[in-house]
Amino acid sequence: MRYTASQALGWLGVYVFLSLLPLLVLFIGPVPPARTFWIELGVGLGFVGLAMMGLQFVLTGRFSSFASGLGLDNMLQFHRQAGLIATGFVLAHPVVLILSSPGYLSYLDPRVNFARAVALIIVVFALLALVVTTLWRKTFGIPYEWWRTGHGSLAFLIVLIGLGHVLMVGYYVDPLWKQLVWIGFTGAALALLLHGRVIRPLALKKKPWRVDDVRSETDKAWTISLKPQGHDGMEFEAGQFGWLTVGPTPFSLQQHPFTIASSAENPERLEFTIKELGDFTATIKDIPPDTPAYVEGPFGAFVLDDAVEQKGAVFLAAGVGITPVMSMLRTLRERGENPPVQLIYGNRSADSIIFREELQTLSQSLDLELIHVLGNPPDDWDGESGLISPELLEKYLPEDEPGRPYYVCGPAAMMDTIEEYLVDSGIEGRRIFSERFSIV
Ligand SMILES: Cc1cc2nc3c(=O)[nH]c(=O)nc-3n(C[C@H](O)[C@H](O)[C@H](O)COP(=O)(O)OP(=O)(O)OC[C@H]3O[C@@H](n4cnc5c(N)ncnc54)[C@H](O)[C@@H]3O)c2cc1C
């Protein structure tokens, strides 16, 4: 379930505490003589930056109980911002030290200590590579899977060299137990990396799935159905997603997040509706039945809120962003629940409307008001045209009912427009559920 604002703030507090923990540890036991303010500031920035780098592995660790409460996109946004701040701190560490005492330049001089200078220069380049390849991955045309592998490896290299640097300088980690704390901290980061890349795939291997069929929804969207092999399937909440790997091994680099579009009442048959967008999604239509598959999950906080049964809901979706909404509508139908719901669904053209017929059928069996909006409508179109704009929302959104949730999923620009409109209309943030498919 999604965290309340105070729970999320509580987790933020834990994060800040853990980031500052190295500084607190420094002051336990014998403390070496203080130096100038600027030197201590430079050292402090290095310690905190390194601790934040280590915590990055926790943020991407896919711990479902913790990540689901925050939502993947929020978590990854936080990971990205924290990564930038940590990089700033780590890079500021030598800059502040050198500016306050130029003697520190010797740390980067290979003639003084070759191994140390090379290691520190590698860290600086690794940090720059980490940031540049993340912010401009698409500009450089780096495939997502290669970027993800390189990102984890570079991050670990930085933390490892950081640890070596802390231990070699040794100024604030004199008693052995302080050194052990740092070694333990780095070991935990490595353990998290191993957990993600080795332990989790091994666990997935014990719960294999097989492709049952692949059917076309539009000329660019396909539904792939999976059935469990030797287990009972996967319990999930309507609207959640899983990381899908198709092929003989769960160790593949090709692991992608997709929403489970089928009803949460059927954990023994998962359906993902996938739009062709790049190298992996273009292969879906050619996957033969009986191909092995693996699903890690479920994840996500974009789920049917308890309030929906009483208050109904408003769904605002565009394109393939309909998948979590479809899971919710299918689930409501199978549970025999019939709250008043409205769906405003935007698409480029009539041909690209995913689930068009099923939505029509659902609008008869559920208390569902269905409003299609087309960017390029055909001549005989009598529905809405253009984008889902504030004017369109003004025209169609029902009068607000206190407690009723709003669900938004679609392209980033559409989500920004809608979220801004809802907030400006006085809808509290806790009632606005958003799922962003484009996370990096
Ligand atoms: C929570 C969530 C739910 C999603 N649900 C659906 C869905 O129901 N249907 C659907 O069609 N799409 C969904 N997506 C989007 C889907 O994951 C991407 O379209 C898909 O991974 C693209 O892979 P590609 O190799 O074909 O394209 P590429 O051209 O390689 O990638 C296109 C973009 O997709 C993203 N992406 C690619 N690979 C990954 C990956 N392994 N992990 C995370 N992001 C990646 C990157 O932003 C990339 O720039 C969802 C995404 C998220 C985050």
The ligand as an SDF file (V2000), in Angstrom:
LIG
                    3D

 53 58  0  0  0  0  0  0  0  0999 V2000
    6.3440    0.6730  -13.8490 C   0  0  0  0  0  0  0  0  0  0  0  0
    6.3650    0.4920  -15.3350 C   0  0  0  0  0  0  0  0  0  0  0  0
    5.3220   -0.1830  -15.9590 C   0  0  0  0  0  0  0  0  0  0  0  0
    5.3270   -0.3310  -17.3480 C   0  0  0  0  0  0  0  0  0  0  0  0
    4.2790   -0.9680  -17.9450 N   0  0  0  0  0  0  0  0  0  0  0  0
    4.2550   -1.0930  -19.2790 C   0  0  0  0  0  0  0  0  0  0  0  0
    3.1720   -1.7550  -19.9450 C   0  0  0  0  0  0  0  0  0  0  0  0
    2.2260   -2.2470  -19.3090 O   0  0  0  0  0  0  0  0  0  0  0  0
    3.2020   -1.8560  -21.2850 N   0  0  0  0  0  0  0  0  0  0  0  0
    4.2340   -1.3400  -22.0250 C   0  0  0  0  0  0  0  0  0  0  0  0
    4.2070   -1.4490  -23.2570 O   0  0  0  0  0  0  0  0  0  0  0  0
    5.2680   -0.6890  -21.4390 N   0  0  0  0  0  0  0  0  0  0  0  0
    5.3080   -0.5700  -20.0950 C   0  0  0  0  0  0  0  0  0  0  0  0
    6.3740    0.0500  -19.4900 N   0  0  0  0  0  0  0  0  0  0  0  0
    7.4590    0.5810  -20.3340 C   0  0  0  0  0  0  0  0  0  0  0  0
    8.4080   -0.5480  -20.7270 C   0  0  0  0  0  0  0  0  0  0  0  0
    9.1250   -1.0050  -19.6080 O   0  0  0  0  0  0  0  0  0  0  0  0
    9.4020   -0.0510  -21.7780 C   0  0  0  0  0  0  0  0  0  0  0  0
    8.6830    0.3920  -22.8960 O   0  0  0  0  0  0  0  0  0  0  0  0
   10.3030   -1.1700  -22.2370 C   0  0  0  0  0  0  0  0  0  0  0  0
   11.1550   -1.5600  -21.1870 O   0  0  0  0  0  0  0  0  0  0  0  0
   11.1040   -0.6980  -23.4560 C   0  0  0  0  0  0  0  0  0  0  0  0
   12.1040   -1.6440  -23.7530 O   0  0  0  0  0  0  0  0  0  0  0  0
   12.7360   -1.7570  -25.2160 P   0  0  0  0  0  0  0  0  0  0  0  0
   14.0030   -2.4980  -25.0640 O   0  0  0  0  0  0  0  0  0  0  0  0
   11.7460   -2.2910  -26.1800 O   0  0  0  0  0  0  0  0  0  0  0  0
   12.9540   -0.2740  -25.6580 O   0  0  0  0  0  0  0  0  0  0  0  0
   14.2420    0.6140  -25.5600 P   0  0  0  0  0  0  0  0  0  0  0  0
   14.2840    1.4800  -26.7740 O   0  0  0  0  0  0  0  0  0  0  0  0
   15.4530   -0.1750  -25.2220 O   0  0  0  0  0  0  0  0  0  0  0  0
   13.8730    1.4870  -24.3310 O   0  0  0  0  0  0  0  0  0  0  0  0
   12.9220    2.5220  -24.4070 C   0  0  0  0  0  0  0  0  0  0  0  0
   12.8490    3.1530  -23.0260 C   0  0  0  0  0  0  0  0  0  0  0  0
   12.2320    2.2490  -22.1210 O   0  0  0  0  0  0  0  0  0  0  0  0
   12.8940    2.2710  -20.8580 C   0  0  0  0  0  0  0  0  0  0  0  0
   13.4590    0.9440  -20.6000 N   0  0  0  0  0  0  0  0  0  0  0  0
   14.0290    0.0930  -21.4650 C   0  0  0  0  0  0  0  0  0  0  0  0
   14.4310   -1.0100  -20.8930 N   0  0  0  0  0  0  0  0  0  0  0  0
   14.0920   -0.8830  -19.5890 C   0  0  0  0  0  0  0  0  0  0  0  0
   14.2780   -1.7090  -18.4670 C   0  0  0  0  0  0  0  0  0  0  0  0
   14.8640   -2.8930  -18.5160 N   0  0  0  0  0  0  0  0  0  0  0  0
   13.8550   -1.2370  -17.2690 N   0  0  0  0  0  0  0  0  0  0  0  0
   13.2850   -0.0320  -17.1720 C   0  0  0  0  0  0  0  0  0  0  0  0
   13.0710    0.8070  -18.2110 N   0  0  0  0  0  0  0  0  0  0  0  0
   13.4760    0.3740  -19.3980 C   0  0  0  0  0  0  0  0  0  0  0  0
   13.9690    3.3090  -20.9630 C   0  0  0  0  0  0  0  0  0  0  0  0
   13.4480    4.5470  -20.5070 O   0  0  0  0  0  0  0  0  0  0  0  0
   14.2230    3.3980  -22.4260 C   0  0  0  0  0  0  0  0  0  0  0  0
   14.7210    4.6280  -22.8190 O   0  0  0  0  0  0  0  0  0  0  0  0
    6.3970    0.1990  -18.1150 C   0  0  0  0  0  0  0  0  0  0  0  0
    7.4470    0.8440  -17.4830 C   0  0  0  0  0  0  0  0  0  0  0  0
    7.4430    1.0030  -16.1210 C   0  0  0  0  0  0  0  0  0  0  0  0
    8.5750    1.7070  -15.4490 C   0  0  0  0  0  0  0  0  0  0  0  0
  1  2  1  0
  2  3  1  0
  2 52  2  0
  3  4  2  0
  4  5  1  0
  4 50  1  0
  5  6  2  0
  6  7  1  0
  6 13  1  0
  7  8  2  0
  7  9  1  0
  9 10  1  0
 10 11  2  0
 10 12  1  0
 12 13  2  0
 13 14  1  0
 14 15  1  0
 14 50  1  0
 15 16  1  0
 16 17  1  0
 16 18  1  0
 18 19  1  0
 18 20  1  0
 20 21  1  0
 20 22  1  0
 22 23  1  0
 23 24  1  0
 24 25  2  0
 24 26  1  0
 24 27  1  0
 27 28  1  0
 28 29  2  0
 28 30  1  0
 28 31  1  0
 31 32  1  0
 32 33  1  0
 33 34  1  0
 33 48  1  0
 34 35  1  0
 35 36  1  0
 35 46  1  0
 36 37  1  0
 36 45  1  0
 37 38  2  0
 38 39  1  0
 39 40  1  0
 39 45  2  0
 40 41  1  0
 40 42  2  0
 42 43  1  0
 43 44  2  0
 44 45  1  0
 46 47  1  0
 46 48  1  0
 48 49  1  0
 50 51  2  0
 51 52  1  0
 52 53  1  0
M  END
$$$$
